[in-house]
Amino acid sequence: MEKYEVVGDKKKHLDIAKVVAVIEAAIIVALIVALVACGKNKSSNGSQSASKSTDKMPKSTSSAQVYGVCAEDISKFNSIYTNGVIGTGDFKNRMKNVASDAMGRDGASDDPTCLFIDFKYQITAFNVDGAQKDYDKLKSLATRGQYPSNDLITISSMKNMQTDIDSINRSLKTDDDASQQGIG
């Protein structure tokens, strides 16, 4: 479909690509103007809008917000996943060592990163009770807006963590049923 522009009594052919480019440029200019206007609005109402936005944020206590407790364990933990073979005895032992170091630190029981590292070890060790305990504490911290470090390469949602626990429970139940029947 061809586009024409009427100039006086003559029709002039317009290139469709040029029309699209002009429309895109107009949209970009409109977005920039809107962003600038929003920025000015926020700065003029800064104290008012800041108080409104913080009202919606979860309340947290500074005593439990100790994200730096296990900072040095993050790289050790990540290297196990990048350099280890999941499911081997070496993997499990290395996980145990990192989790033990992490949970041995002052404040570890209130640090979501330390707890997540321990949770992953408990899952690796098929320790449902330990994993559930870590999960419950992590869930409690999450309701206060405290989460494990995003630098952990295996970070999971709470839903995925519960699924891990449920999977191990099913696996252990299946193993128990098989051994009771003399299969395993």
N, C-alpha and C positions, 0 to 999 in steps of 0.2 A: 504494500500500500504506500503510495507516494504522498508526501506532504508538500503543500504549496503555501506560500505566503503572498498575500496580495499587496503589491506596492503600486499605488496609483491604479492604473488600469491594467497593469501587467501582472501575471502570476510568476512567482520566482520559486524554483525547486529548492527545498531545504534538505540537506543531508540528515538522515535519521540519526546517525551517530552524533552529529553536532547537537541535535535537539536533546538527546539523552544526556550528553555531557553537560549541557546548560542546566537541565533539570537536576542532575546530581549535584552540581555546584551550588545551586540554590538550596537544596536540602542540607548540604554541609554547612553553608553559611547560617541557615536557620538553627541548626543544632548548636553551632558555636555561640550564637547570640543567646540561645536558651541556657546553655551552660554558664555563660558569663553572668546572665541575669540571676541564675540560681546561686552562684557563688557570691554575688553582691547581697542577695537576700539573706543567705546564711551568715555572712559576716556582720550585717546590720542587726540581725536578731541572734547573734552568737550565743549569749548567755541563756536566752530563753530556749532556743532550739537545743542547746547542749543539755539543759536540764530535762527536757522532754525525752530526748533519746536515751539518756542514762536511766530514766525511770523504767524503761522497757528492758534494760539489760538485767541479767540475773545478778543477784547480790552475791558477793563472795567475801569471805573473811581473809584478811592478810595472813593470818597464822597458817592457813592450809594452802596458801598459794605459794608453794615452794618449788617452782619449775626447775630450778638449777641444781637440785639435789643429785640427780642422776645424769647430768649433762655429759659427763665423761664416759658414761656407760653406753651412750647412744652409738658411738662409732664401733665399740666392741660388739654390741648387739647386731648392728647392721652388717659387720664383717662376717658374722656367723652365717647369715643368710646369703651373702654374696660369695663367700669362699668355702662354705661347708656343704655337705650333702645331707639334705633333710632326711631324717629317718634313721641315720646311722648312729651308732653309739657315741662316736666322736661329737656329732652334732648335739646330742642330748647332754653330754658332759660339758661341752662349751656353754650351752644354754644355762645349765645348772650353775656354772661358775659365775657367769655374768649376772644372773638373777640373784645369786647369793651376795655378790658384791653390792648390787643395787639395793637390795633390801636390808643390807647391813649398815647402810648410811643413816645418820641422824635425819629424821624427818621423812624417811622413805615411805612410811605407811600413810602419809598424807600427800605424797607426790604422785600425780597421775602417770608420769613417765616411768617411775620406778615400778609402780603397780602393774602397768601394762607389760613391762619386761618380764616381771614375775608371772603374770597371767600367761604369756606365751610359753614360758618354761613349764608351767603347770599343765598346759595343754599338751606340750611335747612329752611330758612324763605321764600322761593319762591320769593326772591327779584331779578328779572332778571336784572334790571338796576345796582344794586350794584354788583352783580356777574360779569356782563359784564365789569364794570369799573375795578374791581380787576383783571379780566382776561387780559384786555388790558394792564394794568400796568405790570403784571407778564410776558406777552409775550414780552413787551419792555425790561424788565430786562433780560429775557432769551437770547435775541439777543446779549446782552453784556456779556453773560456767567455767569449770576447770577441767582441762583435757590433756591427754598425753601430747608430747611434742610431735609436730608434724614431720620432724626429721627422721623419725623411725620409719624404716622402709616397709614394714608390715602393718602399719596402723590400720585398725579395723573400726567399723561402726559398732555400737552397742548390740545391734541386732545380729551382726556377724559373730560377735563374741559369744552371744547366747547360743547361736547355732553351733559353734565349735563345742561348747559344753554339752549341748544336746546330742551331737554326733558321737562324742566319746561315751556318753551315757548309754546310747543305743549299742555302740560297739561292745562295751563292757557287758551289757545285758546279754547280747548275743553270745559272747564268749562264755559267760556263766551258764547260759542255757545249754550250750553245746557240751560243756564239761559235765554238767549234771546228767546229760543223756549219754555220757561216755564217748562223745564224738571227738572232743579235742584233747 
